[in-house]
Amino acid sequence: MPKKIHLNAFEMNCVGHIVHGLWRHPDNNRHRYTDIRYWTELAELLERGKFDALFLADVVGVYDVYKQGAETAIREAVQVPCNDPLLVVPPMALVTKHLAFAVTFSTTYEKPFAHARRMSTLDHLTQGRIAWNVVTSYLPSAARNFGLEQMIAHDERYEIAEEYLDVCYKLWEGSWEDDAVIRDVERGIYTDPGKVHLIRHEGRYFNVPGPHLSEPSVQRTPVIYQAGSSARGRAFAAKHAEAVFLGGGSIPALKRYADDIRAQAAANGRDPAHIKLMTGLLAIVGRTREEAQEKLERFQSLYSLEGVLAHYGGGSGYDLSAYAPDDVLTYAETNHGQTAAAQFTKESPRPQTVREVKETLGTLGGRGLFVVGTPEEVADRIQYWVEETGIDGFNVIQILSPDTLRDFIELVVPELQRRGMFREDYEETTLRERLLGSEIRRLPAGHPGAAYRKQTTLT
């Protein structure tokens, strides 16, 4: 029996997310990202396709490494203009019943107390359909935007994230008891004060007395997503994450990262099955191979190398405009994304020149899993990748919005369902139950956040 997979749509509240330059395509609706109906229509489409979630990426700065400035990113719409991902969730939740929402938020620049309330609010409003994609932010401009002269070092950002999550766990799991809200009209007591507790957190980066301002939501703690495949990122994921967005792009790297995270999770006392591992998927599907190939050729003609180089520069820390074409790109430690920095250097099977790297980056699908073909051919590749790497699912990347997802839902999803690889209908569950199993509505035992449920410190 084939493994049943999970599918997220990978999106961002902006014009140019991953496939740069395609905003110029006449059928692309990316410019409608400021229209609330764009988001509600997308959510309804994904619910028809039985997708697990809409995964919303985010940044809090501009990509200004390439050519030492932001001009390329701004001109090419490389994740700018960009709006807040959290604010589009409530209208999408209103028009759907099952689709979940994974929102990206950085632990590096804003305090945990307010963020914990935002996430509780979204978990209430969605009835347990919310996840938080924990990131630490890699853009120098983001650091400057929040008053820092330079970026915080890569590994220290993860140290901040560790404490940030500890604060959030204490607020979500340990501050309010399940039966704190009693709504006793006769005695005039809405909430029993004896069942609402301070958390009294005093740490290196944060001091938060509490209590949490929100009563317990359906999941209490939102499902924890994480996107980072560096050594430090994998250790963080093995401790905290319930779903991981793996980078790396190649089958050997994905398998190695997946095996490592599961092994570390087991060493931490967690059930490795309580972490779902996913990677990005770029799929161009047609009813015939010729139709799919025609789409590829049209898309490739609009693909912007300059936009991709700006994106890669921010992600890796490498300004490829500063190299000669025949220079060999070698690994150098940066405080940006270490997975992106390693992809064409440490993770490459052979040394690559800057010319070769640019040729790869300038080709659609050059950095990750990519397939062009009929529904059967696309499903074949998906099944192969799952079997070879052991991953649990995919974040489907859009080229045209909403056509890419519509094609995938109308053509590929039925083929996956026919093979027994994807659900034919939703069950009545929270997002955590959908990922980890029925009745696992809250953090399972073994997760570090679950330990805070036992807190009984009096107010």
Residue pairs with C-beta under 8 A, 6 or more apart in sequence:
1 420
2 383
2 386
2 419
2 420
2 421
3 386
3 387
3 392
3 421
4 420
4 421
4 422
4 423
5 382
5 386
5 392
5 393
5 394
5 416
5 421
5 422
6 52
6 243
6 276
6 278
6 392
6 393
6 394
6 435
7 49
7 50
7 51
7 52
7 393
7 394
7 396
7 413
7 422
8 51
8 52
8 53
8 54
8 55
8 102
8 278
8 393
8 394
8 395
8 396
9 42
9 46
9 51
9 53
9 54
9 55
9 395
9 396
9 398
9 405
10 17
10 18
10 55
10 57
10 280
10 395
10 396
10 397
10 398
11 17
11 42
11 54
11 55
11 56
11 57
11 398
11 401
12 56
12 57
12 58
12 79
12 82
12 85
13 33
13 56
13 58
13 82
13 83
13 84
13 85
13 88
14 30
14 33
14 77
14 79
14 80
14 81
14 82
14 83
15 23
15 30
15 31
15 33
15 77
15 81
16 22
16 23
16 30
16 76
16 77
16 78
16 79
16 80
16 307
17 57
17 79
17 397
17 398
18 280
18 282
18 311
18 397
18 398
19 282
19 299
19 303
19 364
19 397
19 398
19 399
20 76
20 77
20 78
20 303
20 304
20 307
20 308
20 310
20 311
21 76
21 302
21 303
21 304
21 307
22 28
22 30
22 299
22 302
22 303
22 399
22 400
23 30
23 31
23 77
24 302
25 298
25 299
25 302
25 400
27 400
27 403
28 400
28 401
28 403
29 38
29 400
29 401
29 402
30 401
32 38
33 39
33 83
34 83
36 88
36 91
39 88
39 91
39 92
40 91
40 92
40 94
40 95
41 402
42 54
42 92
42 401
42 402
42 405
43 54
43 92
43 93
43 95
43 96
43 99
44 95
44 96
45 402
45 405
45 406
45 409
46 54
46 96
46 99
46 405
46 409
47 96
47 97
47 98
47 99
48 409
49 405
49 408
49 409
49 413
50 98
50 413
50 422
50 423
50 424
50 425
50 426
51 99
51 409
52 100
52 393
52 431
52 434
52 435
53 99
53 100
53 101
53 102
53 129
53 131
53 431
54 92
54 99
54 100
54 101
54 102
55 102
55 133
55 225
55 245
55 395
56 85
56 88
56 89
56 101
56 102
56 103
56 104
56 133
57 85
57 104
57 133
58 82
58 84
58 85
58 103
58 104
58 105
58 106
58 135
59 79
59 82
59 137
59 139
59 142
60 106
60 109
60 137
60 139
60 142
60 145
60 146
61 137
61 139
61 140
61 141
61 142
61 143
61 144
61 145
62 70
62 73
62 74
62 79
62 80
62 139
62 141
63 70
63 72
63 73
63 78
63 79
63 80
63 139
63 141
63 310
63 311
63 313
63 314
64 70
64 73
64 139
64 140
64 141
64 314
65 140
65 310
65 313
65 314
65 317
65 318
65 319
65 336
66 72
66 73
66 309
66 310
66 312
66 313
66 314
66 319
66 320
66 321
67 310
67 319
67 321
68 319
70 80
70 141
72 78
72 306
72 307
72 309
72 310
73 79
73 80
73 307
73 310
73 311
73 314
74 80
76 304
76 306
76 307
76 310
77 307
78 307
78 310
78 311
79 311
85 103
85 104
85 105
86 103
86 105
86 118
86 122
89 101
89 103
89 122
89 125
89 126
89 130
90 122
90 125
90 126
92 99
92 101
93 101
93 125
93 126
93 129
97 426
98 129
98 426
99 129
100 126
100 129
100 130
100 131
100 223
100 431
100 434
101 122
101 126
101 129
101 130
101 131
102 130
102 131
102 132
102 133
102 223
102 225
102 243
103 122
103 130
103 131
103 132
103 133
104 133
104 135
104 227
105 115
105 132
105 133
105 134
105 135
106 135
106 136
106 137
106 142
107 134
107 135
107 136
107 157
107 160
107 161
107 164
107 165
108 136
108 137
108 142
108 143
108 146
108 152
108 157
108 160
108 161
109 137
109 142
109 143
109 145
109 146
110 146
111 206
112 164
112 167
112 168
112 171
112 206
112 208
113 167
113 171
113 208
115 168
116 167
116 168
116 171
116 172
116 212
116 214
117 212
117 213
117 214
119 130
119 132
119 168
119 172
119 222
120 172
120 212
120 214
120 217
121 214
121 217
122 130
122 222
123 129
123 130
123 217
123 218
123 219
123 220
123 222
124 214
124 217
124 218
127 218
127 430
128 217
128 218
128 219
128 430
128 431
128 432
128 441
129 430
129 431
130 219
130 222
130 223
130 431
131 222
131 223
131 224
131 225
131 242
131 243
131 431
132 222
132 223
132 224
132 225
133 225
133 226
133 227
133 245
134 161
134 165
134 224
134 225
134 226
134 236
134 240
134 241
135 226
135 227
135 228
136 154
136 157
136 158
136 160
136 161
136 228
137 143
137 157
138 151
138 154
138 314
138 315
138 317
138 335
138 336
138 337
139 151
139 314
139 336
140 150
140 151
142 151
143 149
143 150
143 151
143 152
151 335
152 160
152 335
153 335
154 230
154 232
154 334
154 335
154 336
154 338
155 232
157 335
158 232
158 233
158 236
159 204
159 205
160 205
161 236
162 236
163 203
163 204
163 205
163 206
164 205
164 206
165 224
165 240
165 449
166 201
166 203
166 448
167 199
167 201
167 203
167 206
167 208
168 221
168 449
169 221
169 448
169 449
169 452
170 199
170 201
170 208
170 210
170 452
170 455
171 199
171 208
171 210
171 211
171 212
172 212
172 216
172 217
172 220
172 221
172 449
172 452
173 220
173 221
173 443
173 449
173 450
173 452
173 453
173 455
174 197
174 199
174 452
174 453
174 454
174 455
175 196
175 197
175 198
175 199
175 210
175 211
175 212
175 455
176 195
176 196
176 197
176 211
176 212
176 214
176 215
176 216
177 195
177 196
177 197
178 216
179 192
179 195
180 191
180 192
180 195
180 196
180 215
180 216
181 190
181 191
181 192
181 215
182 189
182 190
182 191
182 192
183 190
184 190
191 215
193 459
194 458
194 459
196 211
196 459
197 210
197 211
197 455
197 456
197 457
197 458
197 459
198 209
198 210
198 211
198 457
198 459
199 208
199 209
199 210
199 211
199 212
199 455
199 457
200 209
200 210
200 457
201 207
201 208
201 209
201 210
211 459
218 430
218 441
219 430
219 431
219 432
219 441
219 442
220 442
220 443
221 442
221 443
221 449
223 242
223 243
223 431
223 432
223 435
224 240
224 241
224 242
224 243
224 449
225 241
225 242
225 243
225 244
225 245
226 233
226 236
226 237
226 240
226 241
226 243
226 244
226 245
227 244
227 245
227 247
228 234
228 236
228 237
228 247
228 337
228 339
229 246
229 247
229 248
229 253
229 257
229 339
230 337
230 338
230 339
230 342
231 338
232 338
233 338
233 339
234 257
234 260
234 261
234 264
235 264
237 244
237 261
237 275
238 260
238 261
238 262
238 263
238 264
238 265
238 267
238 268
238 270
238 275
239 264
239 265
239 268
239 270
239 448
240 447
240 448
240 449
241 261
241 275
242 274
242 275
242 276
242 432
242 435
242 436
242 447
243 275
243 276
243 277
243 278
243 435
244 261
244 275
244 276
244 277
244 278
245 278
245 279
245 280
245 395
246 254
246 257
246 258
246 277
246 278
246 279
246 391
247 279
247 280
247 337
247 339
247 340
247 343
247 368
248 254
248 256
248 257
248 279
248 339
248 343
248 347
249 343
249 367
249 368
249 369
250 347
251 385
251 388
251 389
253 347
254 279
254 385
254 389
254 391
255 388
255 389
255 390
257 277
258 277
258 389
258 390
258 391
259 390
261 275
261 277
262 272
262 275
262 277
263 272
265 271
265 272
265 274
265 275
266 272
268 446
269 446
270 446
270 447
271 444
271 446
273 436
274 436
274 440
274 444
274 446
274 447
276 392
276 393
276 435
276 436
277 390
277 391
277 392
277 393
278 391
278 392
278 393
278 394
278 395
279 368
279 369
279 389
279 391
279 394
279 395
280 368
280 369
280 394
280 395
280 397
281 368
281 369
281 370
281 371
281 382
281 394
281 395
281 396
281 397
282 364
282 365
282 368
282 369
282 370
282 371
282 397
282 399
283 370
283 371
283 372
283 378
283 396
283 404
283 408
283 412
284 292
284 295
284 296
284 299
284 364
284 371
284 372
284 373
284 399
284 404
285 292
285 372
285 373
285 374
285 375
285 378
285 407
285 408
285 411
285 412
286 292
286 293
286 294
286 295
286 373
286 374
286 407
287 374
287 375
287 411
288 374
289 373
289 374
289 377
292 372
292 373
292 374
293 372
295 372
296 364
296 372
299 364
299 399
299 400
300 363
300 364
303 362
303 363
303 364
305 358
305 361
305 362
308 361
308 362
309 320
309 321
309 358
309 361
312 318
312 320
312 340
312 361
313 319
313 320
314 336
315 336
315 337
315 340
316 334
316 336
316 337
316 340
316 341
316 343
317 332
317 334
317 335
317 336
317 337
317 341
318 329
318 332
318 334
318 341
320 329
320 354
320 357
320 358
323 329
323 354
324 354
325 353
325 354
325 355
325 358
326 353
326 354
326 355
327 353
327 354
328 351
328 352
328 353
328 354
329 344
329 345
329 351
329 352
329 353
329 354
329 357
330 345
330 351
331 341
331 342
331 345
331 346
332 341
333 341
334 341
343 367
344 352
344 357
344 360
345 352
352 360
359 366
360 366
360 367
361 367
364 370
364 399
365 371
365 372
369 381
369 385
369 394
371 377
371 378
371 381
371 382
373 381
374 411
375 411
375 412
375 414
375 415
376 415
378 411
378 412
378 415
379 412
379 415
379 416
379 419
379 421
382 394
382 412
382 416
382 421
383 419
383 421
385 391
386 392
386 421
396 404
396 405
396 408
397 404
398 404
398 405
413 422
416 422
417 423
417 424
426 434
427 433
427 434
427 438
429 438
430 441
432 440
432 441
432 442
432 443
433 439
433 440
433 441
436 444
442 450
443 449
443 450
444 450
